[in-house]
Amino acid sequence: MECHPYYQQNTLKKRLAPYGTVIESWYPIGHGDPALINEPVFSELGKKYEKTNVQVILRWHIQEGNIIFPKSANPQHIRDNFDIFDFALTEDEMEAIRDIDKGTRFFNMSLADQEKNLGRFVPAD
C-alpha cells in the first residue's frame, strides 16, 4: 500500500490490526517528494540524531510497524537506508510526524488505467 508520512493509512492499519496484518509501505519516502523530505520536523530530528531526513522517515516507518523496501541505486543511499537502527524516536516525536498526515497520495492512476497497463506486464500465452 502507498504509505508515507503524508499518507499514513491509519484507518486501514486499524482495520488490519485485529488480523495481525501490517502494511508493506510502497513509496515510503513519498516518491522522493522534496516537500515531504524537507518537512521541518525531519530536519530538526535529523540534526538531533545526526541522521538524514530520509533516515528519520524510514525510522518512523519501522517504529510505526510498517514494512519498508526503500529503493535506491545509489550505494551511499543504500548504506544510509540500513543505518537507522542506532536511534529511536520518542513518542512525542512520533506524534509530531503523525501530525503531518495530509491524506496526499503520489500514485494516482485510476483502476481502469492500472488494468490497461497490467497487460504490459503479464506474459501472453
Salt bridges, closest charged atoms under 4 A:
GLU2 OE2 - HIS4 NE2 2.92
GLU2 OE1 - ARG105 NE 3.55
GLU64 OE1 - LYS13 NZ 3.43
GLU64 OE2 - ARG98 NH2 2.73
ASP83 OD2 - LYS51 NZ 3.19
ASP86 OD1 - LYS51 NZ 2.90
GLU91 OE2 - ARG98 NH1 2.69
GLU93 OE2 - LYS48 NZ 2.55
GLU95 OE1 - ARG98 NH1 3.04
ASP113 OD1 - LYS116 NZ 3.40
